[in-house]
Amino acid sequence: MGRNDEPPLASWECTYPLARSGYPYISAQCERLGTNLFRSRLMFKKTLFMRGEEAAELFYDDARFSRENAAPTRLKKTLFGEGGIQGLEGEAHHQRKALFLSLMSQSRIDELMQLVEQHWQLRLNYWEAQASITLLDELHHILCRAACAWCGIPLHNVDAPEMAEQLVLMIEGGAAIGPKHWASRRARRQTENALLDLIKQYRQGLHEVDPVLPFATFVDFRDAQGKPLPNRIVAVELLNIIRPIVAVARYMVFAVLAIHEHPDCYEKLKHQGSSHYRRHFIQEVRRYYPFFPFLAARVNADFTWQGYRFKRGRQAILDLYGTNHDAQRWEAPDQFYPERFEQEKVDVHRFAMIPQGGSDHATQHRCPGEWITLALIDLAIEKFIHQLRYDVPCQDLTVDLNVIPARPRSGFIISNIHSINSSQPSAEEEHF
Ligand code: HEM
């Protein structure tokens, strides 16, 4: 290898094999070529693919990589929206990020958890009356109602199921092709438009929202020049809160799946209360189960790294799933083993364990919703270990690694559901 070589070539074009193999694709190429960096083309664009802790540290060096115009259009039209925080850089990004982080205080997160508890409790009567329910679908609805209430977005009974469905379409349609992708684009347009109407009404003084809630925080924001955010951007950013809160349903289901498939974990969670073990279990759910597959950026300036040339303007992809499963960093990475975190230091979460991105929250693009995610998974564990009795009927619980975003095929069906601690009887049943 010379001082300034091109990274190894995996293939001329890899869009189709990547779509067909899903999460393990980048790692499989790394193993085949004996490298953590290779090149190919994605959607005919020359692309560098990177995996592992060192590569993640490099990817988060903003002198070398930029997110501006990095996300593919199909993701902007579905998952992210246009003009949102994901594509900002520098001071504009820091300002916008500070707004998101201002919503993540412990007291605000506690508020959200109380809302989720309330909506869960209201739904429990219905669960108990059914022969079975599909947990993923139910959690999508509960989280949608709680997230909208937490943000200050009024949802009436009639709108709630539609809103939940549209958010799920956005979550699932970004990576999809064909009709599902187009339904996802439609869902984004409709949801943004519904929010736009609310934002306009609020600006005209037609309805009031508590100023601490995200809706008012974003609409009332003024930059250093006293300029507000355009209505469309406010709508995109509000969706950047409620959509991912609904998406956490997948991690909650994965946590319940892990409890089901690992009886030893169940016993430890039941008897060790809210111990270190529980925290390690939650981290292992986020490390082990596939969710956000990879991130895209653009090379900012020519540079050389480990003898390989990075050319300005080149597309770069950081493999999140592959980094979380990198055998050079993790022992038995494909085994679910919460105890592994006993040996880890806090800085494991900077570049080695990066299901929600790495580096810093305030200055980098790392997910501002990590604390909410941890709290919601914890809530699911509390419910399923201590507060509910249920059966898991025979079903297909396969998690296909070629489906992005992943989920257990059945959505996790549970039956014979009973509340163990029925100290909070539901006042009214919610109709989804
Ligand atoms: C299901 C759990 C979640 C996963 C897997 C996840 C994953 C991610 C990932 C991979 C990123 C990109 C990081 C980067 O570009 O460096 C991200 C960014 C982001 N996430 Fe999350 N997230 C989750 C939950 C949440 C929640 C609950 C919220 C909000 C309440 C949220 C809001 C955001 C926002 C606004 C960004 C953009 C941040 C920026 O560009 O600076 N996410 N998330």
Boltz pocket constraint, residues with backbone or C-beta under 6 A from the ligand:
constraints:
  - pocket:
      binder: B
      contacts: [[A, 85], [A, 86], [A, 87], [A, 97], [A, 100], [A, 240], [A, 241], [A, 242], [A, 244], [A, 245], [A, 247], [A, 248], [A, 249], [A, 251], [A, 291], [A, 292], [A, 295], [A, 320], [A, 354], [A, 355], [A, 356], [A, 357], [A, 358], [A, 361], [A, 364], [A, 365], [A, 366], [A, 367], [A, 368], [A, 369], [A, 370], [A, 372], [A, 373]]
      max_distance: 6.0
